[in-house]
């Protein structure tokens, strides 16, 4: 621990106690900015693309960000394990601010896309390094509260971000959606200076070294992009692209994820696997919630999107609640929270299947997706806490990157499935009701798998000499 634990003796159980205050505020500012960029910028991108005469390359503003983001996650983990988290945090901040400046001053679509790529790289570097900093600086009793606060930091950007972004683009200038984040990024970085100065390089290199690690990261990024493309525009060619994407993912993830991830092995592998199951089930259903309500029940855009807003509040509430759990004795209570979260998610997916039937009331989606947010809040923060509890100093960066990769990959797979089913319904191959219900029940099955395997999120058995 860099922050002397003696300074925390007798201090209140708060992440804002004097020894941690500046670091906590800095981290939360950075997370909020990343959340705003992820949730809000998309509302201004169409206006920006038209302004620089680049609508034909509009998709690259998202694909470029995605590719660079995944690459940045893995690079950050490797740098953190070999040289400490200071370099990836500083490099990530420089890239993030540089990308904002590039995008905000863009006069061509190439410059706008380049800015998005640099932003994606910076975001990936920062988010993995943040986990490493948390593991090094915060004692175990503080981590659940910090992850709860980080989840809450996503609520305002997810609720207000698109509206603010759209209003700036319409009534002021789309450039301020990017340039307006620069001062806040600088403030967040300045607050991190004291703790960054105290961080040192690890005393031993990471245990999961691989000279092809960044090549594998590139393969995973391209695989995720291929799956998203195949899901959005299903065809024979897209199917072949999706198969190729799965092949790239399999090759890349085989060494980027901890051994035993696909078997949900106790130790660091289990939280990584459970994070993927959670993200896959949640975002697989969420991708079609507004479409289902508008198409199956005739709801307007505002009402159809309201369940997503409700889930943001319940997600924050669930994450806050898990921060109250005492982990000092054993992980059983946290494992119980994870199981309860998956139960909530399974129930929510089943409820959404009912709400997708035109003959049944559409309002079922509102309590259903409120429960989904609660379950995600309980589970996502809890698996993050367990990962940092189970990992070691040498592999903290690689394991933190694996957690992010599991999330991104599973989300791409399940939203790709959602895209295929929606496209099949659009072509008339299946009814829209069949498409929505099939997706929701499949994701319910993913959540039930999480319920059945949550008990494996315990510490690995000690190796006998």
Order of alpha helices (4+ residues) and beta strands (2+ residues): alpha-alpha-alpha-alpha-alpha-alpha-alpha-alpha-alpha-alpha-alpha-alpha-alpha-alpha-alpha-alpha
